Amino acid sequence: QPGSFVKLSNEGGDFPLMSFGLQVYDNDKARKLTLVALEAGVRNFFSSVLAGNQRGFAQAIKESGIPREDIYICGSVVSNRANGFEAAYKATTRGWENNMKEFSAGNIDYLDQIMLDYPGRDKSSILGQWKAFQEMKAKGLTKSLSVSNFDSQQLDFVINDEATSTKPCVNQLPFNLAYHPGGAKPTAQWNSDRGVLVQAWAPLGASTGGFSKRIKTTCAQIGERYGKTGAQVALRWIVDSGASFTTSASSKQHFQDNLNIFDFALSPEDIATLNALSAD
């Protein structure tokens, strides 16, 4: 659908703005939900190592029969506890190797993107993490590299390092109507200035304290004018703020609702109303 994807910088390719982020459940549930998502038309998947079900996800991709090149797959590595360049490099290497082992259950032999779930504790550790990612890309196992929960200084450690040949294309951040520290547009902008697209995790507030009654009521009222639900308004606000999002769902209808936000745009007045709802 027009407007439903963007072309990422740094070899990230065509990136659907809506992604299904698998949550913590067993491999069988991951397999079933991934098949439902594919049937609903979802083509972008964030299969985090933290969810513990990369194998079930991969099996669904194989079972679906949908050509691999039509699906955007992002895996993830957690190595933020490793201290120092060498330890972070080794932990991150083990992490991406483990991703490929799990994904092989579905004959997935390359990723579109691999994401660092958290930055290392200091510059040296972050650069060790990045060296491992660049080696993964050099082996042809991922097309692009991304980060999560990085601030501007941490992004700059990677971007400005002389050993960096591939820069990050996505920064996954907590970003929703109730919680967007520093402001929505400014956050999207400092990332965009660095060639990075923000991907909102917890786009509907699930793990950042939820939405107040006022936010829910306002979204529902605005939605009535567009023939949309309050949740669709909250997701559209993310896109209109210059970001993308990864979210979860449990039914085909729910997945379709999450996808069905690209046929309208919020008016400047509605965006201003929604911007005024956040606590910051």
Accessible surface in RSA format (square Angstrom, percent):
REM  Atomic radii and reference values for relative SASA: ProtOr
REM  Chains: A
REM  Algorithm: Lee & Richards
REM  Probe-radius: 1.40
REM  Slices: 20
REM RES _ NUM      All-atoms   Total-Side   Main-Chain    Non-polar    All polar
REM                ABS   REL    ABS   REL    ABS   REL    ABS   REL    ABS   REL
RES GLN A   1   115.24  64.4  65.07  47.6  50.17 119.5  37.89  80.6  77.35  58.7
RES PRO A   2   119.35  87.0 103.47  94.3  15.87  57.7 113.54  93.7   5.80  36.1
RES GLY A   3    54.04  66.6   0.00   N/A  54.04  66.6  36.87 101.2  17.17  38.5
RES SER A   4    18.82  15.9  17.81  23.8   1.01   2.3   8.89  18.9   9.93  13.9
RES PHE A   5   100.68  50.4  87.81  54.4  12.87  33.5  87.81  53.2  12.87  36.8
RES VAL A   6    52.35  34.4  47.05  42.6   5.30  12.8  52.35  45.5   0.00   0.0
RES LYS A   7   157.97  77.1 128.14  78.6  29.83  71.0 103.27  93.0  54.69  58.3
RES LEU A   8    14.76   8.2   3.12   2.2  11.64  29.3   5.55   3.9   9.21  24.8
RES SER A   9    50.91  43.0  35.06  46.8  15.84  36.5  45.09  96.0   5.82   8.1
RES ASN A  10    42.15  29.1  24.99  24.1  17.16  41.3  10.29  24.8  31.85  30.8
RES GLU A  11   112.36  64.5  87.15  65.9  25.21  60.0  51.51  99.6  60.86  49.7
RES GLY A  12     2.96   3.7   0.00   N/A   2.96   3.7   0.19   0.5   2.78   6.2
RES GLY A  13    30.19  37.2   0.00   N/A  30.19  37.2  28.48  78.1   1.72   3.8
RES ASP A  14    75.50  52.9  63.12  62.8  12.38  29.3  21.05  49.6  54.44  54.3
RES PHE A  15     2.33   1.2   2.33   1.4   0.00   0.0   2.33   1.4   0.00   0.0
RES PRO A  16    32.53  23.7  32.53  29.7   0.00   0.0  32.53  26.9   0.00   0.0
RES LEU A  17     9.86   5.5   9.74   7.0   0.12   0.3   9.74   6.8   0.12   0.3
RES MET A  18     2.24   1.2   0.58   0.4   1.66   4.0   0.50   0.4   1.74   2.3
RES SER A  19     0.42   0.4   0.42   0.6   0.00   0.0   0.15   0.3   0.28   0.4
RES PHE A  20     0.00   0.0   0.00   0.0   0.00   0.0   0.00   0.0   0.00   0.0
RES GLY A  21     2.97   3.7   0.00   N/A   2.97   3.7   2.97   8.2   0.00   0.0
RES LEU A  22     6.80   3.8   0.00   0.0   6.80  17.1   0.00   0.0   6.80  18.3
RES GLN A  23    89.37  50.0  86.69  63.4   2.68   6.4  26.82  57.1  62.55  47.4
RES VAL A  24   122.81  80.8 100.42  90.9  22.39  53.9 100.42  87.3  22.39  60.7
RES TYR A  25    39.67  18.5  24.55  14.0  15.12  39.3  36.44  27.4   3.23   4.0
RES ASP A  26    95.80  67.1  81.38  81.0  14.42  34.1  45.00 105.9  50.81  50.7
RES ASN A  27    55.74  38.4  53.33  51.5   2.41   5.8  17.29  41.6  38.45  37.2
RES ASP A  28    69.34  48.6  63.13  62.8   6.21  14.7  30.84  72.6  38.50  38.4
RES LYS A  29    98.61  48.1  96.37  59.1   2.24   5.3  49.06  44.2  49.54  52.8
RES ALA A  30     0.00   0.0   0.00   0.0   0.00   0.0   0.00   0.0   0.00   0.0
RES ARG A  31    62.57  26.3  62.57  31.9   0.00   0.0  13.09  17.9  49.48  30.0
RES LYS A  32   115.40  56.3 113.12  69.4   2.28   5.4  72.84  65.6  42.56  45.3
RES LEU A  33    15.13   8.4  15.13  10.8   0.00   0.0  15.13  10.6   0.00   0.0
RES THR A  34     0.00   0.0   0.00   0.0   0.00   0.0   0.00   0.0   0.00   0.0
RES LEU A  35    48.74  27.1  44.34  31.7   4.40  11.1  44.63  31.3   4.11  11.1
RES VAL A  36    44.59  29.3  44.22  40.0   0.37   0.9  44.49  38.7   0.10   0.3
RES ALA A  37     0.00   0.0   0.00   0.0   0.00   0.0   0.00   0.0   0.00   0.0
RES LEU A  38     5.26   2.9   2.88   2.1   2.38   6.0   2.93   2.1   2.33   6.3
RES GLU A  39   122.20  70.2  91.81  69.5  30.39  72.4  41.42  80.1  80.79  66.0
RES ALA A  40    11.28  10.4   0.00   0.0  11.28  25.7   0.36   0.5  10.92  28.9
RES GLY A  41    33.78  41.7   0.00   N/A  33.78  41.7  21.34  58.6  12.44  27.9
RES VAL A  42     0.01   0.0   0.00   0.0   0.01   0.0   0.01   0.0   0.00   0.0
RES ARG A  43    75.78  31.8  72.58  37.0   3.20   7.6  30.13  41.2  45.65  27.7
RES ASN A  44     2.06   1.4   2.06   2.0   0.00   0.0   0.00   0.0   2.06   2.0
RES PHE A  45     0.16   0.1   0.00   0.0   0.16   0.4   0.09   0.1   0.08   0.2
RES PHE A  46    16.79   8.4  16.79  10.4   0.00   0.0  16.79  10.2   0.00   0.0
RES SER A  47     0.00   0.0   0.00   0.0   0.00   0.0   0.00   0.0   0.00   0.0
RES SER A  48     8.08   6.8   8.08  10.8   0.00   0.0   7.30  15.6   0.78   1.1
RES VAL A  49    48.13  31.7  38.69  35.0   9.43  22.7  39.17  34.0   8.96  24.3
RES LEU A  50    97.43  54.3  77.19  55.2  20.25  50.9  81.06  56.9  16.38  44.1
RES ALA A  51     6.04   5.6   2.05   3.2   3.99   9.1   3.30   4.6   2.75   7.3
RES GLY A  52    57.65  71.1   0.00   N/A  57.65  71.1  35.03  96.1  22.61  50.6
RES ASN A  53     0.50   0.3   0.00   0.0   0.50   1.2   0.50   1.2   0.00   0.0
RES GLN A  54     5.89   3.3   3.71   2.7   2.18   5.2   2.22   4.7   3.67   2.8
RES ARG A  55    83.84  35.2  83.84  42.7   0.00   0.0  27.86  38.1  55.99  33.9
RES GLY A  56     0.00   0.0   0.00   N/A   0.00   0.0   0.00   0.0   0.00   0.0
RES PHE A  57     0.00   0.0   0.00   0.0   0.00   0.0   0.00   0.0   0.00   0.0
RES ALA A  58     0.00   0.0   0.00   0.0   0.00   0.0   0.00   0.0   0.00   0.0
RES GLN A  59    63.88  35.7  63.82  46.6   0.07   0.2  10.78  22.9  53.10  40.3
RES ALA A  60     0.00   0.0   0.00   0.0   0.00   0.0   0.00   0.0   0.00   0.0
RES ILE A  61     9.00   5.1   6.29   4.7   2.71   6.5   6.29   4.5   2.71   7.4
RES LYS A  62   106.78  52.1  84.18  51.7  22.60  53.8  53.00  47.7  53.78  57.3
RES GLU A  63    95.12  54.6  60.37  45.7  34.74  82.7  40.90  79.1  54.22  44.3
RES SER A  64    34.68  29.3   3.18   4.2  31.50  72.6   9.29  19.8  25.39  35.6
RES GLY A  65    64.14  79.1   0.00   N/A  64.14  79.1  37.66 103.4  26.48  59.3
RES ILE A  66    40.95  23.3  31.71  23.6   9.24  22.3  33.40  24.1   7.54  20.5
RES PRO A  67    67.69  49.3  56.30  51.3  11.39  41.4  67.69  55.9   0.00   0.0
RES ARG A  68    42.71  17.9  36.55  18.6   6.16  14.7  36.92  50.5   5.79   3.5
RES GLU A  69   135.19  77.6 104.75  79.2  30.44  72.5  52.45 101.5  82.74  67.6
RES ASP A  70    77.22  54.1  60.01  59.7  17.20  40.7  18.96  44.6  58.26  58.1
RES ILE A  71     3.16   1.8   0.00   0.0   3.16   7.6   1.23   0.9   1.93   5.2
RES TYR A  72    16.49   7.7  13.80   7.9   2.69   7.0  14.86  11.2   1.63   2.0
RES ILE A  73     0.00   0.0   0.00   0.0   0.00   0.0   0.00   0.0   0.00   0.0
RES CYS A  74     4.96   3.8   4.96   5.5   0.00   0.0   4.46  11.3   0.49   0.5
RES GLY A  75     0.00   0.0   0.00   N/A   0.00   0.0   0.00   0.0   0.00   0.0
RES SER A  76     0.00   0.0   0.00   0.0   0.00   0.0   0.00   0.0   0.00   0.0
RES VAL A  77     1.15   0.8   0.16   0.1   0.99   2.4   1.10   1.0   0.04   0.1
RES VAL A  78    60.08  39.5  35.68  32.3  24.40  58.8  35.68  31.0  24.40  66.2
RES SER A  79     5.87   5.0   0.00   0.0   5.87  13.5   5.73  12.2   0.15   0.2
RES ASN A  80    40.38  27.8  34.58  33.4   5.81  14.0   1.04   2.5  39.35  38.0
RES ARG A  81   204.59  85.9 193.55  98.7  11.04  26.3  69.86  95.5 134.73  81.7
RES ALA A  82    18.88  17.4   6.43   9.9  12.45  28.3  16.40  23.1   2.48   6.6
RES ASN A  83    92.27  63.6  73.74  71.3  18.53  44.6  18.43  44.4  73.84  71.4
RES GLY A  84    22.06  27.2   0.00   N/A  22.06  27.2  22.06  60.5   0.00   0.0
RES PHE A  85    77.14  38.6  73.18  45.3   3.97  10.3  73.18  44.4   3.97  11.4
RES GLU A  86    91.69  52.6  89.02  67.3   2.68   6.4  51.77 100.1  39.92  32.6
RES ALA A  87    42.82  39.4  32.62  50.3  10.19  23.2  38.55  54.3   4.27  11.3
RES ALA A  88     0.16   0.1   0.16   0.2   0.00   0.0   0.16   0.2   0.00   0.0
RES TYR A  89    39.80  18.6  39.80  22.6   0.00   0.0  17.70  13.3  22.10  27.2
RES LYS A  90   111.47  54.4 108.81  66.8   2.67   6.3  62.30  56.1  49.17  52.4
RES ALA A  91    18.98  17.5  13.89  21.4   5.09  11.6  14.27  20.1   4.71  12.5
RES THR A  92     0.00   0.0   0.00   0.0   0.00   0.0   0.00   0.0   0.00   0.0
RES THR A  93    24.66  17.5  24.66  25.0   0.00   0.0  24.66  33.1   0.00   0.0
RES ARG A  94   151.16  63.5 146.23  74.5   4.93  11.7  69.42  94.9  81.73  49.5
RES GLY A  95    17.02  21.0   0.00   N/A  17.02  21.0  16.48  45.2   0.54   1.2
RES TRP A  96    11.25   4.5  11.25   5.4   0.00   0.0  11.10   5.9   0.15   0.3
RES GLU A  97    88.26  50.7  81.09  61.3   7.17  17.1  28.12  54.4  60.13  49.1
RES ASN A  98    63.22  43.6  60.23  58.2   2.99   7.2  16.73  40.3  46.49  44.9
RES ASN A  99     1.12   0.8   1.06   1.0   0.05   0.1   0.00   0.0   1.12   1.1
RES MET A 100    24.40  12.6  20.84  13.8   3.56   8.5  21.26  18.1   3.14   4.2
RES LYS A 101   130.99  63.9 123.14  75.6   7.85  18.7  80.46  72.4  50.52  53.8
RES GLU A 102    40.19  23.1  40.19  30.4   0.00   0.0   7.59  14.7  32.59  26.6
RES PHE A 103     0.00   0.0   0.00   0.0   0.00   0.0   0.00   0.0   0.00   0.0
RES SER A 104    62.03  52.4  51.35  68.5  10.68  24.6  34.12  72.7  27.92  39.1
RES ALA A 105    20.30  18.7   3.06   4.7  17.24  39.2  14.91  21.0   5.39  14.3
RES GLY A 106     4.95   6.1   0.00   N/A   4.95   6.1   0.00   0.0   4.95  11.1
RES ASN A 107   112.15  77.3  85.99  83.1  26.16  63.0  32.62  78.5  79.53  76.9
RES ILE A 108     4.70   2.7   1.35   1.0   3.34   8.1   2.71   1.9   1.99   5.4
RES ASP A 109   102.28  71.6  93.07  92.6   9.22  21.8  39.20  92.3  63.08  62.9
RES TYR A 110    45.43  21.2  45.43  25.8   0.00   0.0  38.96  29.3   6.47   8.0
RES LEU A 111     0.00   0.0   0.00   0.0   0.00   0.0   0.00   0.0   0.00   0.0
RES ASP A 112    12.84   9.0  12.38  12.3   0.47   1.1   0.82   1.9  12.02  12.0
RES GLN A 113     1.01   0.6   1.01   0.7   0.00   0.0   0.00   0.0   1.01   0.8
RES ILE A 114     0.00   0.0   0.00   0.0   0.00   0.0   0.00   0.0   0.00   0.0
RES MET A 115     0.40   0.2   0.40   0.3   0.00   0.0   0.40   0.3   0.00   0.0
RES LEU A 116     0.03   0.0   0.03   0.0   0.00   0.0   0.03   0.0   0.00   0.0
RES ASP A 117     7.47   5.2   7.31   7.3   0.16   0.4   0.08   0.2   7.39   7.4
RES TYR A 118    90.07  42.1  89.98  51.2   0.09   0.2  49.26  37.0  40.81  50.3
RES PRO A 119    20.05  14.6  13.28  12.1   6.77  24.6  13.28  11.0   6.77  42.1
RES GLY A 120     3.17   3.9   0.00   N/A   3.17   3.9   0.15   0.4   3.02   6.8
RES ARG A 121   144.77  60.8 104.59  53.3  40.18  95.7  49.34  67.4  95.43  57.8
RES ASP A 122    65.10  45.6  56.90  56.6   8.20  19.4  37.84  89.1  27.26  27.2
RES LYS A 123   101.93  49.7  98.91  60.7   3.01   7.2  43.51  39.2  58.42  62.2
RES SER A 124    51.28  43.3  45.16  60.3   6.13  14.1  37.34  79.5  13.94  19.5
RES SER A 125     0.02   0.0   0.02   0.0   0.00   0.0   0.02   0.0   0.00   0.0
RES ILE A 126     1.35   0.8   1.35   1.0   0.00   0.0   1.35   1.0   0.00   0.0
RES LEU A 127    26.74  14.9  23.86  17.1   2.88   7.2  23.86  16.8   2.88   7.7
RES GLY A 128     0.00   0.0   0.00   N/A   0.00   0.0   0.00   0.0   0.00   0.0
RES GLN A 129     0.00   0.0   0.00   0.0   0.00   0.0   0.00   0.0   0.00   0.0
RES TRP A 130     3.74   1.5   3.74   1.8   0.00   0.0   3.74   2.0   0.00   0.0
RES LYS A 131    81.59  39.8  78.75  48.3   2.84   6.8  42.95  38.7  38.64  41.2
RES ALA A 132     0.00   0.0   0.00   0.0   0.00   0.0   0.00   0.0   0.00   0.0
RES PHE A 133     0.00   0.0   0.00   0.0   0.00   0.0   0.00   0.0   0.00   0.0
RES GLN A 134    29.01  16.2  23.98  17.5   5.03  12.0  11.16  23.7  17.85  13.5
RES GLU A 135    56.18  32.3  54.22  41.0   1.96   4.7  29.28  56.6  26.90  22.0
RES MET A 136     0.00   0.0   0.00   0.0   0.00   0.0   0.00   0.0   0.00   0.0
RES LYS A 137    42.02  20.5  34.13  20.9   7.89  18.8   8.80   7.9  33.22  35.4
RES ALA A 138    92.07  84.7  47.94  74.0  44.14 100.4  61.14  86.1  30.93  81.9
RES LYS A 139   133.98  65.4 100.92  61.9  33.06  78.7  56.79  51.1  77.19  82.2
RES GLY A 140    51.24  63.2   0.00   N/A  51.24  63.2  32.90  90.3  18.34  41.1
RES LEU A 141    43.73  24.4  43.73  31.3   0.00   0.0  43.73  30.7   0.00   0.0
RES THR A 142     4.94   3.5   0.00   0.0   4.94  11.8   1.28   1.7   3.67   5.5
RES LYS A 143   110.77  54.0 104.03  63.8   6.74  16.1  67.49  60.8  43.28  46.1
RES SER A 144     0.00   0.0   0.00   0.0   0.00   0.0   0.00   0.0   0.00   0.0
RES LEU A 145     0.03   0.0   0.00   0.0   0.03   0.1   0.00   0.0   0.03   0.1
RES SER A 146     0.00   0.0   0.00   0.0   0.00   0.0   0.00   0.0   0.00   0.0
RES VAL A 147     0.00   0.0   0.00   0.0   0.00   0.0   0.00   0.0   0.00   0.0
RES SER A 148     1.44   1.2   1.44   1.9   0.00   0.0   0.00   0.0   1.44   2.0
RES ASN A 149    37.85  26.1  21.84  21.1  16.01  38.6  15.59  37.5  22.26  21.5
RES PHE A 150     1.78   0.9   0.00   0.0   1.78   4.6   0.85   0.5   0.93   2.7
RES ASP A 151    70.58  49.4  67.37  67.1   3.21   7.6  36.90  86.8  33.68  33.6
RES SER A 152    40.15  33.9  39.43  52.6   0.72   1.7   5.53  11.8  34.63  48.5
RES GLN A 153   115.01  64.3 110.71  80.9   4.30  10.2  34.30  73.0  80.71  61.2
RES GLN A 154    38.19  21.4  38.19  27.9   0.00   0.0   3.95   8.4  34.25  26.0
RES LEU A 155     0.00   0.0   0.00   0.0   0.00   0.0   0.00   0.0   0.00   0.0
RES ASP A 156    40.41  28.3  39.10  38.9   1.31   3.1  11.99  28.2  28.41  28.3
RES PHE A 157    43.67  21.9  40.22  24.9   3.45   9.0  42.91  26.0   0.76   2.2
RES VAL A 158     0.00   0.0   0.00   0.0   0.00   0.0   0.00   0.0   0.00   0.0
RES ILE A 159    25.28  14.4  16.68  12.4   8.60  20.7  16.68  12.0   8.60  23.3
RES ASN A 160   111.79  77.1  79.79  77.1  32.00  77.0  33.75  81.2  78.04  75.4
RES ASP A 161    35.71  25.0  25.47  25.4  10.23  24.2   5.29  12.5  30.42  30.3
RES GLU A 162   178.93 102.7 137.35 103.9  41.58  99.0  62.57 121.0 116.36  95.0
RES ALA A 163    73.48  67.6  52.24  80.6  21.24  48.3  63.81  89.9   9.67  25.6
RES THR A 164    24.74  17.6   2.28   2.3  22.46  53.5   1.07   1.4  23.66  35.8
RES SER A 165    98.58  83.3  60.22  80.4  38.35  88.4  52.37 111.5  46.21  64.7
RES THR A 166    10.80   7.7   8.17   8.3   2.64   6.3   3.22   4.3   7.58  11.5
RES LYS A 167    86.00  42.0  84.27  51.7   1.72   4.1  33.93  30.5  52.07  55.5
RES PRO A 168     0.00   0.0   0.00   0.0   0.00   0.0   0.00   0.0   0.00   0.0
RES CYS A 169     0.57   0.4   0.06   0.1   0.51   1.2   0.06   0.1   0.51   0.5
RES VAL A 170     0.00   0.0   0.00   0.0   0.00   0.0   0.00   0.0   0.00   0.0
RES ASN A 171     0.00   0.0   0.00   0.0   0.00   0.0   0.00   0.0   0.00   0.0
RES GLN A 172     7.21   4.0   7.21   5.3   0.00   0.0   0.00   0.0   7.21   5.5
RES LEU A 173    17.89  10.0  17.89  12.8   0.00   0.0  17.89  12.6   0.00   0.0
RES PRO A 174    29.93  21.8  26.10  23.8   3.83  13.9  26.10  21.5   3.83  23.8
RES PHE A 175     0.98   0.5   0.98   0.6   0.00   0.0   0.98   0.6   0.00   0.0
RES ASN A 176     0.00   0.0   0.00   0.0   0.00   0.0   0.00   0.0   0.00   0.0
RES LEU A 177     0.57   0.3   0.02   0.0   0.55   1.4   0.02   0.0   0.55   1.5
RES ALA A 178    22.77  20.9  13.21  20.4   9.55  21.7  13.75  19.4   9.01  23.9
RES TYR A 179    93.71  43.8  91.78  52.2   1.93   5.0  55.99  42.1  37.72  46.5
RES HIS A 180     8.67   4.7   6.18   4.3   2.49   6.4   1.53   1.6   7.14   8.3
RES PRO A 181    73.55  53.6  58.66  53.5  14.90  54.2  62.72  51.8  10.83  67.3
RES GLY A 182    63.13  77.9   0.00   N/A  63.13  77.9  42.46 116.5  20.68  46.3
RES GLY A 183    18.33  22.6   0.00   N/A  18.33  22.6  18.07  49.6   0.26   0.6
RES ALA A 184     7.07   6.5   3.21   5.0   3.86   8.8   3.21   4.5   3.86  10.2
RES LYS A 185   112.61  54.9 108.97  66.9   3.63   8.7  74.08  66.7  38.52  41.0
RES PRO A 186    74.78  54.5  66.35  60.5   8.43  30.7  72.80  60.1   1.99  12.3
RES THR A 187    11.15   7.9  10.93  11.1   0.21   0.5   8.79  11.8   2.35   3.6
RES ALA A 188     9.54   8.8   6.80  10.5   2.74   6.2   7.34  10.3   2.20   5.8
RES GLN A 189    99.26  55.5  98.07  71.7   1.19   2.8  36.40  77.5  62.87  47.7
RES TRP A 190    67.54  27.1  66.63  32.3   0.90   2.1  52.43  28.0  15.10  24.5
RES ASN A 191     0.00   0.0   0.00   0.0   0.00   0.0   0.00   0.0   0.00   0.0
RES SER A 192    65.15  55.1  50.91  67.9  14.24  32.8  19.70  42.0  45.45  63.7
RES ASP A 193   100.69  70.5  61.72  61.4  38.97  92.2  26.37  62.1  74.32  74.1
RES ARG A 194    64.43  27.1  50.97  26.0  13.46  32.1  20.77  28.4  43.66  26.5
RES GLY A 195    32.01  39.5   0.00   N/A  32.01  39.5  27.69  76.0   4.32   9.7
RES VAL A 196     4.51   3.0   0.00   0.0   4.51  10.9   1.48   1.3   3.02   8.2
RES LEU A 197    30.56  17.0  25.65  18.3   4.92  12.4  29.04  20.4   1.53   4.1
RES VAL A 198     1.26   0.8   0.00   0.0   1.26   3.0   0.00   0.0   1.26   3.4
RES GLN A 199     5.05   2.8   5.05   3.7   0.00   0.0   0.00   0.0   5.05   3.8
RES ALA A 200     0.00   0.0   0.00   0.0   0.00   0.0   0.00   0.0   0.00   0.0
RES TRP A 201    70.23  28.2  70.20  34.0   0.03   0.1  69.05  36.8   1.18   1.9
RES ALA A 202    13.17  12.1   0.08   0.1  13.09  29.8   7.02   9.9   6.15  16.3
RES PRO A 203     5.78   4.2   5.53   5.0   0.25   0.9   5.53   4.6   0.25   1.5
RES LEU A 204    50.85  28.3  38.91  27.8  11.94  30.0  38.91  27.3  11.94  32.1
RES GLY A 205     0.00   0.0   0.00   N/A   0.00   0.0   0.00   0.0   0.00   0.0
RES ALA A 206    96.11  88.4  58.42  90.2  37.69  85.7  69.13  97.4  26.98  71.5
RES SER A 207    83.17  70.3  50.98  68.0  32.19  74.2  48.79 103.9  34.38  48.2
RES THR A 208    33.64  23.9   5.95   6.0  27.69  66.0  16.79  22.6  16.85  25.5
RES GLY A 209    79.91  98.5   0.00   N/A  79.91  98.5  41.73 114.5  38.18  85.5
RES GLY A 210    29.43  36.3   0.00   N/A  29.43  36.3  22.10  60.7   7.33  16.4
RES PHE A 211    30.89  15.5  13.80   8.5  17.09  44.5  14.88   9.0  16.01  45.8
RES SER A 212    58.84  49.7  43.76  58.4  15.07  34.7  51.98 110.7   6.85   9.6
RES LYS A 213   174.37  85.1 163.90 100.6  10.47  24.9 109.38  98.5  64.99  69.2
RES ARG A 214   146.41  61.5 137.12  69.9   9.29  22.1  64.60  88.3  81.81  49.6
RES ILE A 215     5.84   3.3   5.84   4.3   0.00   0.0   5.84   4.2   0.00   0.0
RES LYS A 216   127.01  62.0 119.90  73.6   7.10  16.9  70.92  63.8  56.09  59.7
RES THR A 217    62.25  44.3  56.74  57.5   5.51  13.1  49.63  66.7  12.62  19.1
RES THR A 218    20.35  14.5  20.35  20.6   0.00   0.0   8.80  11.8  11.55  17.5
RES CYS A 219     3.08   2.3   3.08   3.4   0.00   0.0   2.40   6.1   0.68   0.7
RES ALA A 220    46.63  42.9  43.31  66.8   3.33   7.6  44.73  63.0   1.90   5.0
RES GLN A 221   105.22  58.8 100.89  73.7   4.33  10.3  33.96  72.3  71.26  54.0
RES ILE A 222     6.35   3.6   6.35   4.7   0.00   0.0   6.35   4.6   0.00   0.0
RES GLY A 223     0.00   0.0   0.00   N/A   0.00   0.0   0.00   0.0   0.00   0.0
RES GLU A 224   142.47  81.8 115.57  87.4  26.90  64.1  46.41  89.8  96.06  78.4
RES ARG A 225   158.90  66.7 118.71  60.5  40.20  95.7  71.31  97.5  87.60  53.1
RES TYR A 226    62.19  29.0  36.04  20.5  26.15  68.1  39.89  30.0  22.30  27.5
RES GLY A 227    67.41  83.1   0.00   N/A  67.41  83.1  39.04 107.1  28.37  63.5
RES LYS A 228    27.76  13.5  14.07   8.6  13.69  32.6  11.31  10.2  16.45  17.5
RES THR A 229    72.08  51.3  64.41  65.3   7.67  18.3  69.94  93.9   2.14   3.2
RES GLY A 230    17.30  21.3   0.00   N/A  17.30  21.3   9.00  24.7   8.30  18.6
RES ALA A 231    46.59  42.8  37.33  57.6   9.26  21.1  41.25  58.1   5.34  14.1
RES GLN A 232     9.43   5.3   9.43   6.9   0.00   0.0   1.68   3.6   7.75   5.9
RES VAL A 233     0.00   0.0   0.00   0.0   0.00   0.0   0.00   0.0   0.00   0.0
RES ALA A 234     1.58   1.5   0.83   1.3   0.76   1.7   0.83   1.2   0.76   2.0
RES LEU A 235     0.36   0.2   0.36   0.3   0.00   0.0   0.36   0.3   0.00   0.0
RES ARG A 236    28.77  12.1  28.77  14.7   0.00   0.0   0.00   0.0  28.77  17.4
RES TRP A 237     0.09   0.0   0.09   0.0   0.00   0.0   0.09   0.0   0.00   0.0
RES ILE A 238     0.12   0.1   0.12   0.1   0.00   0.0   0.12   0.1   0.00   0.0
RES VAL A 239    20.29  13.4  10.53   9.5   9.77  23.5  10.53   9.1   9.77  26.5
RES ASP A 240    29.21  20.5  11.77  11.7  17.45  41.3  10.18  24.0  19.04  19.0
RES SER A 241     3.14   2.7   1.90   2.5   1.24   2.9   0.43   0.9   2.71   3.8
RES GLY A 242    42.82  52.8   0.00   N/A  42.82  52.8  32.38  88.9  10.43  23.4
RES ALA A 243     2.11   1.9   0.00   0.0   2.11   4.8   0.00   0.0   2.11   5.6
RES SER A 244     0.00   0.0   0.00   0.0   0.00   0.0   0.00   0.0   0.00   0.0
RES PHE A 245     0.00   0.0   0.00   0.0   0.00   0.0   0.00   0.0   0.00   0.0
RES THR A 246     8.53   6.1   5.38   5.5   3.15   7.5   5.50   7.4   3.03   4.6
RES THR A 247    11.29   8.0   7.83   7.9   3.46   8.2   3.42   4.6   7.87  11.9
RES SER A 248    40.83  34.5  34.34  45.8   6.49  15.0   4.78  10.2  36.05  50.5
RES ALA A 249     7.91   7.3   0.00   0.0   7.91  18.0   4.67   6.6   3.23   8.6
RES SER A 250    85.21  72.0  64.46  86.0  20.76  47.8  35.32  75.2  49.90  69.9
RES SER A 251    50.52  42.7  46.40  61.9   4.12   9.5  41.14  87.6   9.38  13.1
RES LYS A 252    83.23  40.6  79.48  48.8   3.75   8.9  40.18  36.2  43.05  45.9
RES GLN A 253   111.52  62.4 108.62  79.4   2.90   6.9  52.11 110.9  59.41  45.1
RES HIS A 254    68.39  37.4  66.17  46.0   2.22   5.7  49.90  51.4  18.49  21.5
RES PHE A 255     0.17   0.1   0.17   0.1   0.00   0.0   0.17   0.1   0.00   0.0
RES GLN A 256    66.52  37.2  63.94  46.7   2.58   6.2  20.34  43.3  46.18  35.0
RES ASP A 257    40.20  28.2  40.20  40.0   0.00   0.0   5.93  14.0  34.27  34.2
RES ASN A 258     3.66   2.5   3.66   3.5   0.00   0.0   0.00   0.0   3.66   3.5
RES LEU A 259    41.19  22.9  39.50  28.3   1.69   4.3  39.50  27.7   1.69   4.6
RES ASN A 260    65.72  45.3  62.93  60.8   2.80   6.7  13.24  31.9  52.49  50.7
RES ILE A 261     0.00   0.0   0.00   0.0   0.00   0.0   0.00   0.0   0.00   0.0
RES PHE A 262    18.36   9.2   2.07   1.3  16.29  42.4   2.09   1.3  16.28  46.6
RES ASP A 263    86.32  60.5  49.72  49.5  36.60  86.5  33.33  78.4  52.99  52.8
RES PHE A 264    28.31  14.2  12.73   7.9  15.58  40.5  25.09  15.2   3.21   9.2
RES ALA A 265    62.27  57.3  45.74  70.6  16.54  37.6  45.74  64.4  16.54  43.8
RES LEU A 266    10.08   5.6   0.00   0.0  10.08  25.3   0.00   0.0  10.08  27.1
RES SER A 267    36.44  30.8  30.07  40.1   6.38  14.7  32.35  68.9   4.09   5.7
RES PRO A 268   103.45  75.4  94.43  86.1   9.02  32.8  98.48  81.3   4.98  30.9
RES GLU A 269   122.82  70.5 115.70  87.5   7.12  16.9  70.92 137.2  51.90  42.4
RES ASP A 270     8.57   6.0   8.57   8.5   0.00   0.0   0.00   0.0   8.57   8.5
RES ILE A 271    29.23  16.6  29.23  21.8   0.00   0.0  29.23  21.0   0.00   0.0
RES ALA A 272    60.30  55.4  50.70  78.2   9.60  21.8  54.99  77.4   5.31  14.1
RES THR A 273    65.16  46.3  56.40  57.2   8.76  20.9  39.39  52.9  25.77  39.0
RES LEU A 274     0.00   0.0   0.00   0.0   0.00   0.0   0.00   0.0   0.00   0.0
RES ASN A 275    60.76  41.9  50.63  48.9  10.13  24.4  22.33  53.7  38.43  37.1
RES ALA A 276    73.66  67.7  45.81  70.7  27.85  63.3  58.43  82.3  15.23  40.3
RES LEU A 277    15.40   8.6   5.17   3.7  10.23  25.7   5.17   3.6  10.23  27.5
RES SER A 278    15.33  13.0   2.26   3.0  13.07  30.1   0.16   0.3  15.18  21.3
RES ALA A 279   105.70  97.2  61.34  94.7  44.36 100.9  73.13 103.0  32.57  86.3
RES ASP A 280   107.62  75.4  44.21  44.0  63.41 149.9  69.19 162.8  38.43  38.3
END  Absolute sums over single chains surface
CHAIN  1 A    11840.1       9181.4       2658.8       6515.4       5324.8
END  Absolute sums over all chains
TOTAL         11840.1       9181.4       2658.8       6515.4       5324.8
